């Protein structure tokens, strides 16, 4: 089917409202729009560069966790969760009580993504994997009573107070299982020749249009993009997350999805998606370059500690995975005495590696701001 000739679906009359039944997507796709070819070529090239850096960076999995934290914070922000990147990295006790529910939503996203990435090493991407990921995402937070880990059995809607005045009403619940089966088959159909990036674009649109859960659809749908690209080997590491681009271009993101549903304009959506991949991969590559520069600088500083260089290096390694620490954290994680931990902490502050962020006299928290700034600029 030509993307330009795609009919997105049809409206079905329900009791007092109409729901949208999307067309199935598990078939061959092609297009005439040369702009898609140009964007696809550029995005594929830049993804190759991103993959190269993800294999060049020593201990890259430490830094991938920061990418995941950034994605969790930004994807949650799109859904109205107000947690800053710094708060997302802080321990719960350092977060203001009135903001801890939002903090938990972001931390759930991190846990859900790590679970799903780990499962991909044993299982293919599937609806079963998405259900379990959704269950982790929604545990103990807003939406915890909306059947986490289960396909919805009731009508949901986007915008408005109900389906009668909603901006968009997804398909009736009885249609959801077959539509999700269609999505799963499309992601794995090796009999069709569709580039993986285009397949990811169409899959994300289809998932968000189905809206299979009572809550959390946006976050799981954006998480699905990275999972799919990792499962296909397009990404060597889970280092590409589009939520930051979607959040900064929120109006175009929402409009792009709606234009498919209301005007059959899948071409616009695919171009927008490929532009997001291109811009995000370029930014990710630049971040990896900055990480390498910072790591080299930190390695040189650690060497200046002389006989305690190994301890200093261990602390820096801890900071890459845990950018906020207390003196007690250093003592426990490095298995050193309290005086040694305090002395090491003091020297890291003097060398402007760590900065105290609470202003307290006790239970002080120190942040590796230069590192965090790489993911917030």
Secondary structure as UniProt FT lines:
FT   HELIX           3..5
FT   STRAND          9..14
FT   TURN            15..16
FT   STRAND          17..22
FT   HELIX           34..56
FT   TURN            58..59
FT   HELIX           60..78
FT   TURN            79..80
FT   HELIX           85..89
FT   HELIX           92..94
FT   HELIX           97..99
FT   HELIX           100..120
FT   TURN            121..122
FT   HELIX           127..138
FT   TURN            139..140
FT   TURN            142..145
FT   TURN            148..149
FT   TURN            163..164
FT   HELIX           173..188
FT   TURN            190..191
FT   HELIX           196..210
FT   HELIX           217..231
FT   TURN            232..233
FT   HELIX           243..248
FT   HELIX           250..263
FT   HELIX           266..303
FT   TURN            304..305
FT   HELIX           306..308
FT   HELIX           309..321
FT   STRAND          324..325
FT   HELIX           327..334
FT   HELIX           338..350
FT   TURN            351..352
FT   STRAND          355..356
FT   STRAND          366..367
FT   HELIX           369..373
FT   TURN            374..376
//
